[in-house]
Amino acid sequence: FVLAYDPHTVQRTFVVPTEYRNLPSNLLLDETAPNEARVTLSGSDRNFRFLEPGSLKVTLDLAGARAGYQEIPITDRNIRLPLNLLPYRIEPRIIRLYLREQLADATAKPAAN
């Protein structure tokens, strides 16, 4: 068993868009919800050469969310990464957002029978 240390490991930081998925239809995401995170990746310089920064994304699943303030942790599982790069740091680690109930449109007309 041999463990080799690569002295050429580097870290690079990227501003990554945040995508919210599976928002229940009765809720609205507040406009102040963060739309990006800073992700620092670690790997060899060679592996960074093959990275498409536009392919990086933080995805948060809001299925089952309820109205009110939410604190959602960002973990390695929320970041789409190539296999040869590892997350070193994620900022913020917790996304704080507010979900409000969507009010029914008062101007909507009832359906005709």
C-alpha positions in Angstrom: 0.0 0.0 0.0 1.5 3.3 -1.1 0.2 6.8 -0.4 1.5 9.5 -2.6 1.2 13.2 -1.8 0.9 15.5 -4.7 2.8 18.7 -3.9 1.1 20.4 -6.8 -2.4 20.5 -5.2 -3.9 23.9 -5.6 -7.1 25.6 -4.5 -9.2 27.9 -6.6 -12.3 29.8 -5.7 -15.3 30.3 -7.9 -18.6 32.2 -7.6 -21.2 29.6 -8.3 -24.9 30.2 -9.0 -27.5 28.8 -6.6 -30.4 27.0 -8.0 -33.6 26.3 -6.0 -35.6 23.2 -7.1 -38.9 21.6 -6.2 -40.4 24.7 -4.5 -43.9 23.8 -3.5 -46.5 25.5 -5.8 -48.1 27.4 -2.9 -44.9 29.1 -1.9 -42.8 32.0 -3.3 -39.1 32.5 -2.8 -38.3 35.9 -1.3 -36.2 38.1 -3.7 -33.5 38.4 -1.1 -32.6 34.7 -1.4 -28.9 34.3 -2.2 -28.3 33.5 -5.8 -24.7 32.5 -5.6 -22.1 30.9 -3.3 -18.3 31.0 -3.2 -16.9 27.5 -3.6 -13.2 26.8 -3.2 -12.1 23.6 -5.0 -8.9 21.6 -4.4 -7.1 19.5 -7.0 -4.1 19.4 -9.3 -3.4 22.3 -11.7 -3.9 19.8 -14.5 -7.4 18.9 -13.4 -8.4 22.6 -13.2 -7.4 23.0 -16.9 -10.3 20.7 -17.8 -12.8 22.4 -15.6 -15.7 24.4 -17.3 -16.5 27.0 -14.5 -19.9 27.5 -16.1 -20.8 23.9 -15.2 -20.5 24.5 -11.5 -23.7 24.9 -9.7 -25.2 24.7 -6.1 -28.6 23.0 -6.2 -30.9 23.1 -3.2 -34.0 21.0 -3.0 -36.9 22.8 -1.4 -39.4 19.9 -1.6 -41.2 19.7 1.7 -40.3 23.3 2.7 -42.9 25.3 4.6 -43.7 29.0 4.7 -41.4 31.1 6.9 -37.7 31.4 7.5 -35.5 28.5 6.4 -31.9 27.6 7.1 -30.6 25.2 4.5 -27.0 23.8 4.9 -24.9 23.6 1.7 -23.0 20.3 1.7 -20.7 18.7 -0.9 -23.8 16.8 -2.2 -25.4 20.1 -3.3 -22.5 21.0 -5.6 -22.1 19.5 -9.1 -18.4 18.9 -9.5 -16.1 16.9 -11.7 -14.8 13.7 -10.1 -11.2 14.9 -10.0 -11.8 18.1 -7.9 -12.8 18.2 -4.3 -14.7 21.0 -2.4 -12.3 22.7 0.1 -14.5 25.5 1.3 -18.1 26.6 0.8 -19.3 30.1 1.7 -21.9 30.5 3.1 -22.3 27.0 4.6 -25.9 27.8 5.4 -28.4 29.6 3.1 -31.0 31.6 5.0 -34.1 32.5 3.1 -37.7 33.3 3.5 -40.6 31.5 1.8 -44.0 33.1 1.8 -47.3 31.7 0.9 -48.6 32.6 -2.4 -52.0 34.3 -2.1 -54.8 33.3 -4.4 -55.5 35.9 -7.1 -58.5 37.9 -5.9 -59.2 39.1 -9.5 -59.6 35.6 -10.8 -63.1 34.8 -12.0 -64.8 31.5 -10.9 -65.1 28.9 -13.5 -68.3 28.8 -15.4 -70.5 25.8 -15.1 
